[in-house]
Amino acid sequence: MHAHAAAHAAALAAFPPTLHGLARAPAAPARLPAAARRRLAADLTALVAAGLAPLYRAHARLLYPRLRDPAAWPRCKRAELLDPAALHILYRDPAGRLACFISLLLPGPADPVLYILELHVAAPFRRRGLAAALLDAATRTARAAGLTRLELTVFTANRPALALYARAGFRPRRALHPDLTIMVCRL
């Protein structure tokens, strides 16, 4: 079994098969064909854009220094989401609409950190505890793997996200820039 596939399988064990009655998640990770991975990355990027496009556009050059046109940030986000080390846990409602997702960057053998690359809940599904449930599962995943902390980067202007992460035990570690804050949850 490929190292990333084994790590993905172990991480998925902590996530419930359903969240608040949403559609059933797969029981085991499957390596998607390249075209399906690209479609998935596009769907996830669209959800990111629906909630945070103005912040990404405003800070595109900070996030993606080689990017010339800030409006092209979705291309860079899709590339991040296609990273083979990324594990995406997503839930769709019974109609197939993407409700929420969390993207985790699984650590290398010597790295004690599980990095949360993205966490998003679609507007119609907010205020139902989905983000907290995804964070709780990520925490269980990290603990089960013997990791010592979770880490993420958040837009400083995203006050609802900052409050969510603080409630989940994350504390600001440092600011990369006045507009970006690194947060850490020690396990």
C-alpha positions as CSV (number, residue, x, y, z in Angstrom):
1,M,0.0,0.0,0.0
2,H,1.3,3.4,-0.9
3,A,2.5,5.4,2.2
4,H,0.0,8.2,1.6
5,A,-2.8,5.7,1.2
6,A,-2.0,4.0,4.5
7,A,-1.8,7.3,6.3
8,H,-5.1,8.3,4.7
9,A,-6.8,5.1,5.8
10,A,-5.5,5.6,9.4
11,A,-6.7,9.2,9.5
12,L,-10.1,8.3,8.1
13,A,-10.8,5.9,11.0
14,A,-11.4,8.9,13.3
15,F,-14.1,10.4,11.2
16,P,-17.7,9.4,11.6
17,P,-19.4,7.8,8.6
18,T,-22.0,10.5,8.8
19,L,-22.2,14.0,10.3
20,H,-25.6,15.2,11.4
21,G,-27.5,13.1,9.0
22,L,-25.5,14.0,5.9
23,A,-24.8,11.5,3.1
24,R,-22.7,8.5,4.0
25,A,-19.0,8.8,3.7
26,P,-16.9,6.1,2.0
27,A,-15.8,3.4,4.5
28,A,-12.3,3.3,3.1
29,P,-10.2,5.8,1.1
30,A,-10.0,5.2,-2.6
31,R,-7.4,6.6,-4.9
32,L,-9.4,8.6,-7.4
33,P,-8.5,8.7,-11.0
34,A,-6.7,11.9,-12.0
35,A,-9.7,13.5,-13.7
36,A,-11.9,12.8,-10.6
37,R,-9.2,14.3,-8.3
38,R,-9.2,17.4,-10.5
39,R,-13.0,17.7,-10.3
40,L,-12.9,17.2,-6.5
41,A,-10.2,19.9,-6.2
42,A,-12.3,22.2,-8.3
43,D,-15.4,21.5,-6.2
44,L,-13.5,22.2,-3.0
45,T,-12.0,25.4,-4.4
46,A,-15.4,26.6,-5.4
47,L,-16.6,26.2,-1.8
48,V,-13.5,28.1,-0.6
49,A,-14.3,30.8,-3.1
50,A,-17.9,31.0,-2.1
51,G,-17.0,31.9,1.4
52,L,-13.6,33.6,1.2
53,A,-12.9,34.9,-2.3
54,P,-12.5,38.5,-1.3
55,L,-9.9,37.6,1.3
56,Y,-8.0,35.3,-1.0
57,R,-8.1,37.9,-3.8
58,A,-6.9,40.7,-1.4
59,H,-4.0,38.5,-0.1
60,A,-3.2,36.4,-3.2
61,R,0.3,37.8,-3.6
62,L,1.0,37.1,0.1
63,L,-0.2,33.6,-0.1
64,Y,1.1,32.8,-3.6
65,P,4.2,35.1,-4.2
66,R,4.7,33.9,-7.8
67,L,1.2,34.8,-8.7
68,R,0.9,37.8,-11.0
69,D,-2.9,38.2,-11.2
70,P,-4.6,38.1,-7.8
71,A,-7.8,36.9,-9.6
72,A,-6.0,33.7,-10.5
73,W,-5.7,32.5,-6.9
74,P,-8.2,29.6,-7.4
75,R,-5.7,27.9,-9.7
76,C,-3.1,28.0,-6.9
77,K,-5.7,26.7,-4.4
78,R,-6.6,23.8,-6.7
79,A,-2.9,22.9,-6.9
80,E,-2.6,22.8,-3.1
81,L,-5.7,20.6,-2.8
82,L,-4.2,18.2,-5.3
83,D,-1.1,17.6,-3.1
84,P,-0.9,13.7,-2.7
85,A,-0.2,14.3,1.0
86,A,-3.6,16.0,1.5
87,L,-6.5,14.1,2.8
88,H,-9.9,15.5,2.1
89,I,-12.9,14.5,4.3
90,L,-16.1,15.9,2.8
91,Y,-19.8,15.4,3.4
92,R,-22.6,16.0,0.9
93,D,-26.3,16.2,1.6
94,P,-28.6,13.6,0.2
95,A,-29.1,15.8,-2.9
96,G,-25.4,15.7,-3.5
97,R,-24.6,19.3,-2.5
98,L,-21.2,19.7,-0.8
99,A,-22.0,20.6,2.8
100,C,-18.5,20.8,4.3
101,F,-15.0,19.6,4.1
102,I,-11.7,19.5,5.9
103,S,-8.3,19.1,4.2
104,L,-5.5,17.7,6.3
105,L,-1.8,17.6,5.3
106,L,-0.5,14.4,6.7
107,P,2.9,14.7,8.4
108,G,6.1,13.0,7.4
109,P,7.6,10.4,9.8
110,A,9.6,13.0,11.8
111,D,6.9,15.7,11.9
112,P,4.7,15.9,15.0
113,V,2.1,18.2,13.4
114,L,-1.1,17.6,11.6
115,Y,-1.7,20.7,9.4
116,I,-5.3,21.7,8.6
117,L,-5.0,23.1,5.1
118,E,-8.7,24.0,4.8
119,L,-11.9,23.8,6.7
120,H,-15.1,25.1,5.1
121,V,-18.8,24.7,5.6
122,A,-21.2,25.8,2.8
123,A,-23.5,28.7,3.9
124,P,-26.8,26.7,4.0
125,F,-25.1,24.2,6.4
126,R,-23.5,26.6,8.9
127,R,-24.4,26.9,12.6
128,R,-25.1,23.1,12.8
129,G,-21.8,22.1,14.5
130,L,-20.3,20.6,11.4
131,A,-17.0,22.6,11.6
132,A,-16.6,21.7,15.3
133,A,-17.3,18.0,14.5
134,L,-14.6,18.1,11.7
135,L,-12.1,19.7,14.1
136,D,-12.9,17.2,16.8
137,A,-12.3,14.3,14.4
138,A,-9.0,15.9,13.3
139,T,-7.9,16.2,16.9
140,R,-8.7,12.5,17.5
141,T,-6.8,11.6,14.3
142,A,-3.7,13.5,15.5
143,R,-3.8,12.0,19.0
144,A,-4.3,8.4,17.6
145,A,-1.2,9.0,15.4
146,G,0.9,10.1,18.3
147,L,1.2,13.7,17.0
148,T,1.7,16.5,19.5
149,R,-0.2,19.3,17.8
150,L,-2.6,20.6,15.1
151,E,-1.7,23.7,13.2
152,L,-3.5,26.0,10.7
153,T,-3.2,29.4,9.2
154,V,-6.3,31.7,9.2
155,F,-7.1,35.1,7.8
156,T,-7.0,37.5,10.8
157,A,-10.1,39.2,9.4
158,N,-12.0,35.9,9.6
159,R,-13.4,36.5,13.0
160,P,-15.9,33.6,13.0
161,A,-13.1,31.2,12.2
162,L,-10.8,32.6,14.9
163,A,-13.6,32.2,17.4
164,L,-14.3,28.6,16.3
165,Y,-10.6,27.7,16.5
166,A,-10.3,29.3,20.0
167,R,-13.3,27.3,21.2
168,A,-11.6,24.1,19.9
169,G,-8.4,24.9,21.9
170,F,-6.3,26.6,19.3
171,R,-4.1,29.5,20.3
172,P,-2.4,32.1,18.1
173,R,1.3,31.2,17.8
174,R,2.4,34.1,15.7
175,A,1.3,36.3,12.8
176,L,3.0,35.5,9.5
177,H,1.8,38.9,8.4
178,P,-0.8,41.2,10.1
179,D,-3.5,39.6,7.8
180,L,-2.6,35.9,8.5
181,T,-2.4,34.2,11.9
182,I,-0.9,30.8,12.6
183,M,-2.8,28.9,15.3
184,V,-1.8,25.8,17.2
185,C,-3.6,23.3,19.3
186,R,-1.3,21.3,21.6
187,L,-2.5,17.8,22.2
